[in-house]
Amino acid sequence: MQRVSPAALADLGPQLDSLLNQLDEEIPGGYSDRFQGQVLRLILQTERLLAPNPSERQLLAVSKALLNSGQANLALSKLEEALIPRLPRR
């Protein structure tokens, strides 16, 4: 597994938290293009920084597929499932 900077990973946590908080402001099933773009950027950034193992890669692929089908809430859930175990403890 490639070594990833803890600081780089730590930056992903607040971004994920922010998007999860924004879910309350979005209309389920009618997420704005801006919001979906932010989710996609975080998924791609996570893929790049995480150097995912096969299990994490699968979660990120499912996250992208859910986002593409308009289910940003579930996409964030899968992203969180892949990301949280790798974040530095606070």
N, C-alpha and C positions, 0 to 999 in steps of 0.2 A: 504494500500500500504506500502511495506517495505521501510524504510528510507535508502537511498543510499548516500554514501559519495560524496559531491560535487567534491572533488579532484579526486576521482576515475572516475566519469563521465567526468570531464574536460579532463582527459587523452584520452578519446575516440575521442574527437573533432579533435585534430591534426592527429590522425591515419586516421580518415575518410577523412580529407582534403588531406592527403598524397596520399591515394588511389584514390581519385577523380582526383588529379593532374596527377597521373600515367596513367589514362585512355588515355590521349593524346599520350602516348608512346606505348600503346598496339594497336594491330590490332583488330578492331571490329569483333566479331564473331570468333576470333582466339586468345583469351586471353591465356597467358602462364599459365602453371600449378602453377608456383610460385605465380603469381598475384592472381589466383583464390584461392589458399591456404591462402593468406593474407586476402582476402575478407571473406572467411569462418571463419578464426580465429577472425576477428573483429565482425562478426555476432554472433558467439558463446560467445565472451567476452561481447558483448552488452546484450545478453540474460541473462547472469550470473549477470552482474552488475546492469542492469536496473530493474530487477524484474518486467517484463512487465505486463501491464494491458491487457485485452482481445484484444483490438484494436491494441496495439503495438505487441502483440504475433502474431496476424494475419499478420501484415506487415513483421515481421521477418520470418515467415513461407513462405510467398510469396517471400521474398528476397532469402531464401535458395533454393526454387524451381527454381527461375530464374537463380541462379548461377549454379545449377545442369544441367540446359538446355543450359548452355554456354552464358548466357546473363548477364555477370558481370556488365555491365553498368546499366542495369535496376535493378539488385540486389542492387547495391550501392544506386540507387535512392530510393528504398523502405527502405533500411537501414537508409538513411538520413532522410526520412519522419518519421521514428519511433524515431530516436535519437535526432534530432535538438530541438524539443520542450522541451526535458528534460535536455539539456546541460545548465550549468550556463551561464548567460549573461556575455559577455566580455565588 
